[in-house]
Amino acid sequence: MPAINEQFTATVRDLGTDGRGIVEHPGGQVFFVAGVWPGETARFAVTGFRQRFGFARLLELLEPSPARIAPRCAHHGTGPGDCGGCPWQFVSYEAQLAAKEQRVHQALARLQLADRVAPIWGSPDVFGYRNRAQFKTDGRKLGYVAAGSRTLAPIADCPILTAHNRATLQELLQSLPNSEFKPGRKQDWTALDVDDDIDAAEVSANRRRPFRQGNTAQNLRMRNWLGDAVRGLDRHRPVLELFSGSGNFTEVLAEAGFTPILAVEAVEDSVQALAARQLPGVEARRCNLFVEADCARLQEQAREASILVLDPPRDGFKLAAQLLTRKHRFRDVFYISCDLATFTRDLATFLDAGLQVAELQPLDLFPHTPHVELLCWLRRESPGGR
Ligand SMILES: C[S@@+](CC[C@H](N)C(=O)[O-])C[C@H]1O[C@@H](n2cnc3c(N)ncnc32)[C@H](O)[C@@H]1O
């Protein structure tokens, strides 16, 4: 087993799901390293271990990748004071997209579906796209806390934010020190949610904003994809929509004339916001879709509905099999996913239930991160069979 601080030279062979490079120590152990790209040869130092894997940091790049570029953001980096929010900002956007596409291909190959994957839709804006963010502050400093870190990385600017949110950030920074943002005794930080709908004066400590897809232009593309896909379907086929939020996709379905639509969501504020919109044919219902007993109450709707739309959080929809019993009548399923691992897990359940992939469209919502969104249309040709 290599020792902490031991140095070694290796070539980056792949990228992990969190975007870090994967290298092999001469002794055979696998290490994860931030800030490196496949094909690069470098010198590394061992920093720690977790279970069978190790972590290392980059000491010296010996053969850099041709995909490397100068990151635009002053806070980009892999050190303790760096933001860590855009781990791929040091490579070209083309290389980022190719890496995302490759991840999707690798994951779908395990289900023999790699040939069904369409070319990824890149984001029209690679900076200035992010319509929501959560800052952290102790009332004196303000910035981001990278995943897995306990260190606040103070920021002076954030170029991935929309112009509106960038201006909000400047106003919040100018308000410091701000006693209203002081964390409670048991908290490390105060969370400040911002988005394109509120100004700095409306930002409150630890007040969650309703969910919204983080990239407005790409969300429009997702909505258009769904609208185009359902255009040829009979509008009188009942629709069950799961994880509906406050109705981003419900609106597309209602505007296309589908009725009835049962939209299901766990967060009461979102259910109420959707109900308040009074979209024709839509019933908004609160239900925790991660609880077996709650989910079981939707079995009757699952038997009546022939169109299923679902857009779960990263955990996916583990209880899908509960609705896909012998009696289910789903002939068209639209699965919008923000997590490749849970998507491929759930996809196997849908395939087992007799559905087949008609379209699989990856899309980039978050440039400079390893995140990839998937739009999948599954169909069942013979409604009677499984
Ligand atoms: C990816 S968002 C999609 C929201 C909506 N489709 C949109 O485009 O804005 C996932 C949604 O699932 C909801 N959610 C999370 N956990 C849930 C659960 N256990 N049961 C039901 N809904 C849940 C969240 O509140 C959120 O609205």
The ligand as an ORCA input file, in Angstrom:
! r2SCAN-3c Opt
* xyz 0 1
  C     -35.414     17.330    -10.972
  S     -36.711     18.111    -10.086
  C     -37.928     18.206    -11.352
  C     -39.028     19.186    -11.142
  C     -39.817     19.565    -12.402
  N     -40.064     18.439    -13.269
  C     -39.108     20.663    -13.172
  O     -38.688     20.459    -14.315
  O     -39.004     21.772    -12.606
  C     -37.231     16.820     -9.064
  C     -38.467     17.101     -8.251
  O     -38.725     15.946     -7.436
  C     -39.218     16.381     -6.194
  N     -38.965     15.314     -5.225
  C     -37.816     15.039     -4.555
  N     -37.964     13.972     -3.766
  C     -39.246     13.545     -3.934
  C     -39.997     12.480     -3.377
  N     -39.460     11.663     -2.475
  N     -41.280     12.305     -3.786
  C     -41.804     13.152     -4.702
  N     -41.156     14.194     -5.239
  C     -39.887     14.395     -4.860
  C     -38.458     17.667     -5.924
  O     -39.148     18.458     -4.990
  C     -38.386     18.288     -7.321
  O     -39.502     19.120     -7.546
*
